[in-house]
């Protein structure tokens, strides 16, 4: 499970979070930017294909052409703050092979991550820490 900063939760959620591992924001940043490479698809780009610092994790067009256009997503959603995801849903997405909020597998090119619960907690803490 995942813990985020207590001040970002309602009182009832704070009690539940106390039994969850606390995420390490800096390790989560490292994973999201250099290992899982979330930054590559979930950030906007300029006309030359360079990632825009102002659009980090705000979503964007997938930066490559899919081999099967009808089966692949053509846009990556915003994951800054993980809008619409509970900690449990985000944990499932990152540890159980890209299962979305609705319980269905997300379309490629979303990787089928099998992160450890601690690594997932770190990524979630990082994404939730973004303003």
DRENTORPA-462077 format. One record per atom (N, C-alpha, C): residue number from 0; residue in three letters; atom name; x, y, z. Coordinates in Angstrom, 1 decimal, always signed. Layout:
BEGIN
SITE,NUM,Ala,CA,X,Y,Z $
...
//
This chain:
BEGIN
SITE,0,Unk,N,+0.8,-1.2,+0.0 $
SITE,0,Unk,CA,+0.0,+0.0,+0.0 $
SITE,0,Unk,C,+0.9,+1.2,+0.0 $
SITE,1,Unk,N,+0.3,+2.4,-0.1 $
SITE,1,Unk,CA,+1.0,+3.6,-0.3 $
SITE,1,Unk,C,+0.6,+4.7,+0.7 $
SITE,2,Unk,N,+1.5,+5.4,+1.2 $
SITE,2,Unk,CA,+1.2,+6.6,+2.1 $
SITE,2,Unk,C,+1.7,+7.8,+1.4 $
SITE,3,Unk,N,+0.9,+8.9,+1.6 $
SITE,3,Unk,CA,+1.3,+10.2,+1.1 $
SITE,3,Unk,C,+1.3,+11.1,+2.3 $
SITE,4,Unk,N,+1.7,+12.3,+2.1 $
SITE,4,Unk,CA,+1.8,+13.3,+3.2 $
SITE,4,Unk,C,+0.4,+13.4,+3.9 $
SITE,5,Unk,N,+0.4,+13.3,+5.2 $
SITE,5,Unk,CA,-0.9,+13.2,+5.9 $
SITE,5,Unk,C,-1.7,+14.5,+5.7 $
SITE,6,Unk,N,-1.1,+15.6,+5.5 $
SITE,6,Unk,CA,-1.9,+16.9,+5.3 $
SITE,6,Unk,C,-2.7,+16.9,+4.1 $
SITE,7,Unk,N,-2.4,+16.0,+3.1 $
SITE,7,Unk,CA,-3.2,+15.9,+1.9 $
SITE,7,Unk,C,-4.4,+15.0,+2.0 $
SITE,8,Unk,N,-4.7,+14.4,+3.1 $
SITE,8,Unk,CA,-5.7,+13.5,+3.3 $
SITE,8,Unk,C,-6.8,+13.9,+4.3 $
SITE,9,Unk,N,-8.0,+13.4,+4.1 $
SITE,9,Unk,CA,-9.0,+13.7,+5.1 $
SITE,9,Unk,C,-8.7,+12.9,+6.4 $
SITE,10,Unk,N,-9.3,+13.2,+7.5 $
SITE,10,Unk,CA,-9.0,+12.5,+8.8 $
SITE,10,Unk,C,-9.2,+11.0,+8.7 $
SITE,11,Unk,N,-10.2,+10.6,+8.1 $
SITE,11,Unk,CA,-10.5,+9.1,+8.0 $
SITE,11,Unk,C,-9.4,+8.5,+7.2 $
SITE,12,Unk,N,-8.9,+9.1,+6.1 $
SITE,12,Unk,CA,-7.9,+8.6,+5.3 $
SITE,12,Unk,C,-6.5,+8.6,+6.0 $
SITE,13,Unk,N,-6.3,+9.5,+6.9 $
SITE,13,Unk,CA,-5.1,+9.6,+7.6 $
SITE,13,Unk,C,-4.9,+8.3,+8.5 $
SITE,14,Unk,N,-6.0,+7.9,+9.1 $
SITE,14,Unk,CA,-5.9,+6.7,+10.0 $
SITE,14,Unk,C,-5.5,+5.5,+9.1 $
SITE,15,Unk,N,-6.1,+5.4,+7.9 $
SITE,15,Unk,CA,-5.8,+4.2,+7.1 $
SITE,15,Unk,C,-4.4,+4.3,+6.6 $
SITE,16,Unk,N,-3.9,+5.5,+6.3 $
SITE,16,Unk,CA,-2.5,+5.6,+5.8 $
SITE,16,Unk,C,-1.5,+5.2,+6.7 $
SITE,17,Unk,N,-1.8,+5.3,+8.0 $
SITE,17,Unk,CA,-0.7,+5.0,+9.0 $
SITE,17,Unk,C,-0.2,+3.5,+8.9 $
SITE,18,Unk,N,-1.0,+2.6,+8.3 $
SITE,18,Unk,CA,-0.5,+1.2,+8.2 $
SITE,18,Unk,C,+0.2,+1.0,+6.8 $
SITE,19,Unk,N,+0.2,+2.0,+6.0 $
SITE,19,Unk,CA,+0.8,+1.9,+4.7 $
SITE,19,Unk,C,+2.3,+2.3,+4.7 $
SITE,20,Unk,N,+3.1,+1.8,+3.8 $
SITE,20,Unk,CA,+4.5,+2.3,+3.7 $
SITE,20,Unk,C,+4.5,+3.7,+3.3 $
SITE,21,Unk,N,+5.4,+4.5,+3.9 $
SITE,21,Unk,CA,+5.6,+5.9,+3.5 $
SITE,21,Unk,C,+6.4,+5.9,+2.2 $
SITE,22,Unk,N,+6.0,+6.7,+1.2 $
SITE,22,Unk,CA,+6.7,+6.8,+0.0 $
SITE,22,Unk,C,+7.8,+7.8,+0.1 $
SITE,23,Unk,N,+8.9,+7.6,-0.5 $
SITE,23,Unk,CA,+10.1,+8.5,-0.6 $
SITE,23,Unk,C,+10.0,+9.3,-1.9 $
SITE,24,Unk,N,+9.7,+10.6,-1.7 $
SITE,24,Unk,CA,+9.5,+11.4,-2.9 $
SITE,24,Unk,C,+10.7,+11.5,-3.8 $
SITE,25,Unk,N,+11.9,+11.6,-3.3 $
SITE,25,Unk,CA,+13.1,+11.7,-4.1 $
SITE,25,Unk,C,+13.4,+10.4,-4.9 $
SITE,26,Unk,N,+13.2,+9.3,-4.2 $
SITE,26,Unk,CA,+13.4,+8.0,-4.9 $
SITE,26,Unk,C,+12.3,+7.8,-6.0 $
SITE,27,Unk,N,+11.1,+8.3,-5.7 $
SITE,27,Unk,CA,+10.0,+8.3,-6.6 $
SITE,27,Unk,C,+10.3,+9.1,-7.9 $
SITE,28,Unk,N,+10.9,+10.3,-7.6 $
SITE,28,Unk,CA,+11.3,+11.1,-8.8 $
SITE,28,Unk,C,+12.3,+10.4,-9.6 $
SITE,29,Unk,N,+13.3,+9.8,-9.0 $
SITE,29,Unk,CA,+14.3,+9.1,-9.8 $
SITE,29,Unk,C,+13.6,+8.0,-10.6 $
SITE,30,Unk,N,+12.7,+7.2,-10.0 $
SITE,30,Unk,CA,+12.1,+6.1,-10.7 $
SITE,30,Unk,C,+11.2,+6.7,-11.9 $
SITE,31,Unk,N,+10.5,+7.7,-11.6 $
SITE,31,Unk,CA,+9.5,+8.2,-12.6 $
SITE,31,Unk,C,+10.3,+8.9,-13.8 $
SITE,32,Unk,N,+11.4,+9.5,-13.5 $
SITE,32,Unk,CA,+12.2,+10.2,-14.5 $
SITE,32,Unk,C,+13.3,+9.4,-15.2 $
SITE,33,Unk,N,+13.8,+8.4,-14.5 $
SITE,33,Unk,CA,+15.0,+7.7,-15.1 $
SITE,33,Unk,C,+14.9,+6.2,-15.2 $
SITE,34,Unk,N,+13.9,+5.6,-14.6 $
SITE,34,Unk,CA,+13.8,+4.1,-14.6 $
SITE,34,Unk,C,+12.5,+3.8,-15.4 $
SITE,35,Unk,N,+11.3,+4.1,-14.8 $
SITE,35,Unk,CA,+10.0,+3.8,-15.4 $
SITE,35,Unk,C,+9.8,+4.7,-16.6 $
SITE,36,Unk,N,+10.5,+5.8,-16.6 $
SITE,36,Unk,CA,+10.4,+6.8,-17.7 $
SITE,36,Unk,C,+9.0,+7.4,-18.0 $
SITE,37,Unk,N,+8.2,+7.5,-16.9 $
SITE,37,Unk,CA,+6.9,+8.1,-17.0 $
SITE,37,Unk,C,+6.9,+9.5,-17.7 $
SITE,38,Unk,N,+8.0,+10.2,-17.4 $
SITE,38,Unk,CA,+8.2,+11.5,-17.9 $
SITE,38,Unk,C,+8.1,+11.6,-19.5 $
SITE,39,Unk,N,+8.5,+10.5,-20.1 $
SITE,39,Unk,CA,+8.6,+10.5,-21.6 $
SITE,39,Unk,C,+7.2,+10.6,-22.3 $
SITE,40,Unk,N,+6.2,+9.9,-21.8 $
SITE,40,Unk,CA,+4.9,+9.9,-22.4 $
SITE,40,Unk,C,+3.9,+10.9,-21.7 $
SITE,41,Unk,N,+4.1,+11.1,-20.4 $
SITE,41,Unk,CA,+3.2,+11.9,-19.7 $
SITE,41,Unk,C,+3.5,+13.4,-19.6 $
SITE,42,Unk,N,+4.4,+13.9,-20.5 $
SITE,42,Unk,CA,+4.8,+15.3,-20.5 $
SITE,42,Unk,C,+4.6,+15.8,-21.9 $
SITE,43,Unk,N,+4.3,+17.1,-22.0 $
SITE,43,Unk,CA,+4.2,+17.8,-23.2 $
SITE,43,Unk,C,+5.5,+18.1,-23.9 $
SITE,44,Unk,N,+5.5,+18.2,-25.2 $
SITE,44,Unk,CA,+6.7,+18.5,-26.0 $
SITE,44,Unk,C,+6.6,+19.7,-26.9 $
SITE,45,Unk,N,+7.7,+20.3,-27.2 $
SITE,45,Unk,CA,+7.7,+21.4,-28.1 $
SITE,45,Unk,C,+7.7,+20.9,-29.6 $
SITE,46,Unk,N,+7.8,+21.7,-30.5 $
SITE,46,Unk,CA,+7.7,+21.4,-32.0 $
SITE,46,Unk,C,+8.9,+20.5,-32.4 $
SITE,47,Unk,N,+10.0,+20.6,-31.6 $
SITE,47,Unk,CA,+11.2,+19.8,-31.9 $
SITE,47,Unk,C,+11.2,+18.5,-31.1 $
SITE,48,Unk,N,+10.2,+18.2,-30.4 $
SITE,48,Unk,CA,+10.1,+17.0,-29.6 $
SITE,48,Unk,C,+10.8,+17.0,-28.2 $
SITE,49,Unk,N,+11.2,+18.2,-27.8 $
SITE,49,Unk,CA,+11.8,+18.3,-26.5 $
SITE,49,Unk,C,+10.8,+18.4,-25.4 $
SITE,50,Unk,N,+11.0,+17.8,-24.3 $
SITE,50,Unk,CA,+10.0,+17.8,-23.2 $
SITE,50,Unk,C,+10.0,+19.2,-22.7 $
SITE,51,Unk,N,+8.8,+19.8,-22.5 $
SITE,51,Unk,CA,+8.6,+21.1,-21.9 $
SITE,51,Unk,C,+8.6,+21.0,-20.4 $
SITE,52,Unk,N,+9.4,+21.8,-19.8 $
SITE,52,Unk,CA,+9.5,+21.8,-18.3 $
SITE,52,Unk,C,+8.2,+22.2,-17.7 $
SITE,53,Unk,N,+7.5,+23.1,-18.4 $
SITE,53,Unk,CA,+6.2,+23.6,-17.9 $
SITE,53,Unk,C,+5.1,+22.6,-18.0 $
SITE,54,Unk,N,+5.3,+21.5,-18.7 $
SITE,54,Unk,CA,+4.3,+20.5,-18.9 $
SITE,54,Unk,C,+4.7,+19.1,-18.4 $
SITE,55,Unk,N,+5.6,+19.1,-17.5 $
SITE,55,Unk,CA,+6.0,+17.8,-16.9 $
SITE,55,Unk,C,+4.8,+17.1,-16.2 $
SITE,56,Unk,N,+4.6,+15.9,-16.6 $
SITE,56,Unk,CA,+3.6,+15.0,-16.1 $
SITE,56,Unk,C,+2.2,+15.6,-16.2 $
SITE,57,Unk,N,+2.0,+16.5,-17.2 $
SITE,57,Unk,CA,+0.6,+17.1,-17.5 $
SITE,57,Unk,C,-0.1,+16.3,-18.6 $
SITE,58,Unk,N,+0.5,+15.3,-19.1 $
SITE,58,Unk,CA,-0.1,+14.5,-20.2 $
SITE,58,Unk,C,+0.4,+15.1,-21.5 $
SITE,59,Unk,N,+0.3,+14.3,-22.6 $
SITE,59,Unk,CA,+0.7,+14.7,-23.9 $
SITE,59,Unk,C,+0.5,+13.6,-24.9 $
SITE,60,Unk,N,+0.8,+14.0,-26.2 $
SITE,60,Unk,CA,+0.7,+13.0,-27.2 $
SITE,60,Unk,C,+1.8,+12.0,-27.1 $
SITE,61,Unk,N,+1.5,+10.8,-27.4 $
SITE,61,Unk,CA,+2.5,+9.7,-27.4 $
SITE,61,Unk,C,+3.6,+10.1,-28.4 $
SITE,62,Unk,N,+4.8,+10.1,-28.0 $
SITE,62,Unk,CA,+5.9,+10.6,-28.9 $
SITE,62,Unk,C,+6.4,+9.6,-29.9 $
SITE,63,Unk,N,+5.7,+8.6,-30.3 $
SITE,63,Unk,CA,+6.1,+7.7,-31.3 $
SITE,63,Unk,C,+4.8,+7.1,-32.0 $
SITE,64,Unk,N,+5.0,+6.6,-33.2 $
SITE,64,Unk,CA,+3.9,+6.1,-33.9 $
SITE,64,Unk,C,+3.6,+4.6,-33.5 $
SITE,65,Unk,N,+2.4,+4.3,-33.1 $
SITE,65,Unk,CA,+2.1,+2.9,-32.7 $
SITE,65,Unk,C,+2.1,+2.0,-33.9 $
SITE,66,Unk,N,+2.5,+0.7,-33.7 $
SITE,66,Unk,CA,+2.4,-0.3,-34.7 $
SITE,66,Unk,C,+1.0,-0.7,-35.1 $
SITE,67,Unk,N,+0.1,-0.6,-34.1 $
SITE,67,Unk,CA,-1.3,-1.0,-34.3 $
SITE,67,Unk,C,-2.2,+0.2,-33.8 $
SITE,68,Unk,N,-2.4,+1.2,-34.7 $
SITE,68,Unk,CA,-3.1,+2.4,-34.3 $
SITE,68,Unk,C,-4.4,+2.3,-33.6 $
SITE,69,Unk,N,-5.2,+1.2,-33.9 $
SITE,69,Unk,CA,-6.5,+1.1,-33.2 $
SITE,69,Unk,C,-6.4,+0.5,-31.8 $
SITE,70,Unk,N,-5.3,-0.1,-31.5 $
SITE,70,Unk,CA,-5.1,-0.8,-30.2 $
SITE,70,Unk,C,-4.3,+0.0,-29.2 $
SITE,71,Unk,N,-3.7,+1.1,-29.7 $
SITE,71,Unk,CA,-2.8,+1.9,-28.8 $
SITE,71,Unk,C,-3.5,+3.2,-28.5 $
SITE,72,Unk,N,-3.2,+3.7,-27.3 $
SITE,72,Unk,CA,-3.6,+5.0,-26.9 $
SITE,72,Unk,C,-2.7,+6.0,-27.7 $
SITE,73,Unk,N,-3.3,+7.1,-28.1 $
SITE,73,Unk,CA,-2.5,+8.1,-28.8 $
SITE,73,Unk,C,-2.2,+9.3,-27.9 $
SITE,74,Unk,N,-2.7,+9.3,-26.7 $
SITE,74,Unk,CA,-2.4,+10.4,-25.8 $
SITE,74,Unk,C,-2.2,+9.8,-24.4 $
SITE,75,Unk,N,-1.2,+10.3,-23.7 $
SITE,75,Unk,CA,-1.0,+9.9,-22.3 $
SITE,75,Unk,C,-1.7,+10.9,-21.4 $
SITE,76,Unk,N,-2.5,+10.5,-20.4 $
SITE,76,Unk,CA,-3.2,+11.4,-19.5 $
SITE,76,Unk,C,-2.2,+12.1,-18.5 $
SITE,77,Unk,N,-2.7,+13.1,-18.0 $
SITE,77,Unk,CA,-2.0,+13.8,-16.9 $
SITE,77,Unk,C,-1.8,+12.8,-15.7 $
SITE,78,Unk,N,-0.6,+12.7,-15.2 $
SITE,78,Unk,CA,-0.4,+11.8,-14.0 $
SITE,78,Unk,C,+0.2,+12.7,-12.9 $
SITE,79,Unk,N,+0.3,+14.0,-13.1 $
SITE,79,Unk,CA,+0.8,+14.9,-12.0 $
SITE,79,Unk,C,-0.3,+15.0,-11.0 $
SITE,80,Unk,N,+0.0,+14.5,-9.8 $
SITE,80,Unk,CA,-1.0,+14.5,-8.7 $
SITE,80,Unk,C,-1.9,+13.2,-8.7 $
SITE,81,Unk,N,-1.8,+12.4,-9.7 $
SITE,81,Unk,CA,-2.6,+11.2,-9.9 $
SITE,81,Unk,C,-4.1,+11.5,-9.8 $
SITE,82,Unk,N,-4.6,+12.5,-10.5 $
SITE,82,Unk,CA,-6.1,+12.8,-10.4 $
SITE,82,Unk,C,-7.0,+11.6,-10.7 $
SITE,83,Unk,N,-8.0,+11.4,-9.9 $
SITE,83,Unk,CA,-8.9,+10.4,-10.1 $
SITE,83,Unk,C,-8.5,+9.0,-9.5 $
SITE,84,Unk,N,-7.3,+8.9,-9.0 $
SITE,84,Unk,CA,-6.8,+7.6,-8.5 $
SITE,84,Unk,C,-6.7,+7.7,-7.0 $
SITE,85,Unk,N,-7.2,+6.6,-6.3 $
SITE,85,Unk,CA,-6.9,+6.5,-4.9 $
SITE,85,Unk,C,-5.5,+5.9,-4.8 $
SITE,86,Unk,N,-4.9,+5.9,-3.6 $
SITE,86,Unk,CA,-3.6,+5.3,-3.4 $
SITE,86,Unk,C,-3.7,+3.8,-3.8 $
SITE,87,Unk,N,-4.7,+3.1,-3.4 $
SITE,87,Unk,CA,-4.9,+1.7,-3.7 $
SITE,87,Unk,C,-5.0,+1.4,-5.2 $
SITE,88,Unk,N,-5.7,+2.3,-6.0 $
SITE,88,Unk,CA,-5.8,+2.1,-7.4 $
SITE,88,Unk,C,-4.4,+2.4,-8.1 $
SITE,89,Unk,N,-3.7,+3.4,-7.6 $
SITE,89,Unk,CA,-2.4,+3.7,-8.2 $
SITE,89,Unk,C,-1.4,+2.6,-7.9 $
SITE,90,Unk,N,-1.5,+2.0,-6.7 $
SITE,90,Unk,CA,-0.6,+0.9,-6.3 $
SITE,90,Unk,C,-0.9,-0.3,-7.2 $
SITE,91,Unk,N,-2.2,-0.6,-7.5 $
SITE,91,Unk,CA,-2.5,-1.7,-8.3 $
SITE,91,Unk,C,-2.0,-1.4,-9.8 $
SITE,92,Unk,N,-2.1,-0.2,-10.2 $
SITE,92,Unk,CA,-1.6,+0.1,-11.6 $
SITE,92,Unk,C,-0.2,-0.2,-11.7 $
SITE,93,Unk,N,+0.6,+0.2,-10.7 $
SITE,93,Unk,CA,+2.1,+0.1,-10.8 $
SITE,93,Unk,C,+2.6,-1.3,-10.4 $
SITE,94,Unk,N,+1.8,-2.1,-9.7 $
SITE,94,Unk,CA,+2.3,-3.4,-9.2 $
SITE,94,Unk,C,+1.7,-4.6,-9.9 $
SITE,95,Unk,N,+0.5,-4.4,-10.5 $
SITE,95,Unk,CA,-0.2,-5.5,-11.1 $
SITE,95,Unk,C,-0.4,-5.5,-12.6 $
SITE,96,Unk,N,+0.5,-4.7,-13.3 $
SITE,96,Unk,CA,+0.4,-4.8,-14.7 $
SITE,96,Unk,C,-0.5,-3.8,-15.4 $
SITE,97,Unk,N,-0.5,-2.5,-15.0 $
SITE,97,Unk,CA,-1.3,-1.5,-15.6 $
SITE,97,Unk,C,-2.8,-1.7,-15.6 $
SITE,98,Unk,N,-3.3,-1.9,-14.4 $
SITE,98,Unk,CA,-4.8,-2.1,-14.3 $
SITE,98,Unk,C,-5.3,-0.7,-13.9 $
SITE,99,Unk,N,-6.2,-0.1,-14.7 $
SITE,99,Unk,CA,-6.7,+1.2,-14.5 $
SITE,99,Unk,C,-7.7,+1.3,-13.4 $
SITE,100,Unk,N,-8.3,+2.5,-13.1 $
SITE,100,Unk,CA,-9.3,+2.7,-12.1 $
SITE,100,Unk,C,-10.5,+1.8,-12.2 $
SITE,101,Unk,N,-10.9,+1.5,-13.4 $
SITE,101,Unk,CA,-12.1,+0.7,-13.7 $
SITE,101,Unk,C,-11.8,-0.8,-13.6 $
SITE,102,Unk,N,-10.6,-1.2,-13.3 $
SITE,102,Unk,CA,-10.3,-2.6,-13.2 $
SITE,102,Unk,C,-9.8,-3.3,-14.5 $
SITE,103,Unk,N,-9.8,-2.5,-15.6 $
SITE,103,Unk,CA,-9.4,-3.0,-16.9 $
SITE,103,Unk,C,-8.0,-2.6,-17.2 $
SITE,104,Unk,N,-7.3,-3.5,-18.0 $
SITE,104,Unk,CA,-5.9,-3.2,-18.4 $
SITE,104,Unk,C,-5.9,-2.0,-19.3 $
SITE,105,Unk,N,-4.9,-1.1,-19.0 $
SITE,105,Unk,CA,-4.7,+0.1,-19.8 $
SITE,105,Unk,C,-4.1,-0.3,-21.2 $
SITE,106,Unk,N,-4.4,+0.5,-22.2 $
SITE,106,Unk,CA,-3.9,+0.2,-23.5 $
SITE,106,Unk,C,-2.4,+0.5,-23.6 $
SITE,107,Unk,N,-1.8,-0.3,-24.5 $
SITE,107,Unk,CA,-0.4,+0.1,-24.8 $
SITE,107,Unk,C,-0.3,+1.5,-25.4 $
SITE,108,Unk,N,+0.7,+2.2,-25.2 $
SITE,108,Unk,CA,+2.1,+1.7,-24.8 $
SITE,108,Unk,C,+2.3,+1.8,-23.3 $
SITE,109,Unk,N,+1.2,+1.9,-22.5 $
SITE,109,Unk,CA,+1.4,+1.9,-21.0 $
SITE,109,Unk,C,+2.1,+0.6,-20.6 $
SITE,110,Unk,N,+3.3,+0.7,-20.0 $
SITE,110,Unk,CA,+4.0,-0.5,-19.6 $
SITE,110,Unk,C,+3.3,-1.3,-18.6 $
SITE,111,Unk,N,+3.5,-2.6,-18.6 $
SITE,111,Unk,CA,+2.9,-3.5,-17.6 $
SITE,111,Unk,C,+3.8,-3.6,-16.4 $
SITE,112,Unk,N,+3.9,-2.5,-15.6 $
SITE,112,Unk,CA,+4.8,-2.5,-14.5 $
SITE,112,Unk,C,+4.5,-3.6,-13.4 $
SITE,113,Unk,N,+5.5,-4.1,-12.8 $
SITE,113,Unk,CA,+5.4,-5.0,-11.7 $
SITE,113,Unk,C,+6.3,-4.5,-10.6 $
SITE,114,Unk,N,+6.1,-3.3,-10.2 $
SITE,114,Unk,CA,+7.0,-2.7,-9.2 $
SITE,114,Unk,C,+6.8,-3.3,-7.9 $
SITE,115,Unk,N,+7.8,-3.2,-7.0 $
SITE,115,Unk,CA,+7.6,-3.6,-5.6 $
SITE,115,Unk,C,+6.6,-2.6,-5.0 $
SITE,116,Unk,N,+5.9,-3.0,-3.9 $
SITE,116,Unk,CA,+5.0,-2.0,-3.3 $
SITE,116,Unk,C,+5.8,-0.8,-2.8 $
SITE,117,Unk,N,+7.0,-0.9,-2.3 $
SITE,117,Unk,CA,+7.8,+0.3,-1.9 $
SITE,117,Unk,C,+8.1,+1.2,-3.0 $
SITE,118,Unk,N,+8.6,+0.6,-4.2 $
SITE,118,Unk,CA,+8.9,+1.5,-5.3 $
SITE,118,Unk,C,+7.6,+2.2,-5.8 $
SITE,119,Unk,N,+6.5,+1.4,-5.9 $
SITE,119,Unk,CA,+5.2,+2.0,-6.3 $
SITE,119,Unk,C,+4.9,+3.2,-5.3 $
SITE,120,Unk,N,+5.0,+2.9,-4.0 $
SITE,120,Unk,CA,+4.7,+4.0,-3.0 $
SITE,120,Unk,C,+5.6,+5.2,-3.2 $
SITE,121,Unk,N,+6.8,+5.0,-3.6 $
SITE,121,Unk,CA,+7.7,+6.1,-3.9 $
SITE,121,Unk,C,+7.3,+6.9,-5.1 $
SITE,122,Unk,N,+6.9,+6.2,-6.2 $
SITE,122,Unk,CA,+6.4,+6.9,-7.4 $
SITE,122,Unk,C,+5.2,+7.7,-7.1 $
SITE,123,Unk,N,+4.2,+7.0,-6.4 $
SITE,123,Unk,CA,+3.0,+7.7,-6.0 $
SITE,123,Unk,C,+3.2,+8.9,-5.2 $
SITE,124,Unk,N,+4.1,+8.8,-4.2 $
SITE,124,Unk,CA,+4.4,+10.0,-3.3 $
SITE,124,Unk,C,+5.0,+11.1,-4.2 $
SITE,125,Unk,N,+5.9,+10.8,-5.1 $
SITE,125,Unk,CA,+6.5,+11.8,-6.0 $
SITE,125,Unk,C,+5.4,+12.5,-6.8 $
SITE,126,Unk,N,+4.6,+11.7,-7.5 $
SITE,126,Unk,CA,+3.5,+12.3,-8.4 $
SITE,126,Unk,C,+2.5,+13.1,-7.6 $
SITE,127,Unk,N,+2.2,+12.6,-6.4 $
SITE,127,Unk,CA,+1.2,+13.4,-5.5 $
SITE,127,Unk,C,+1.9,+14.7,-5.0 $
SITE,128,Unk,N,+3.2,+14.7,-4.9 $
SITE,128,Unk,CA,+3.9,+15.9,-4.4 $
SITE,128,Unk,C,+3.9,+17.0,-5.4 $
SITE,129,Unk,N,+3.7,+16.8,-6.7 $
SITE,129,Unk,CA,+3.8,+17.8,-7.7 $
SITE,129,Unk,C,+2.6,+18.8,-7.6 $
SITE,130,Unk,N,+2.9,+20.1,-7.6 $
SITE,130,Unk,CA,+1.8,+21.0,-7.5 $
SITE,130,Unk,C,+0.9,+21.1,-8.7 $
//
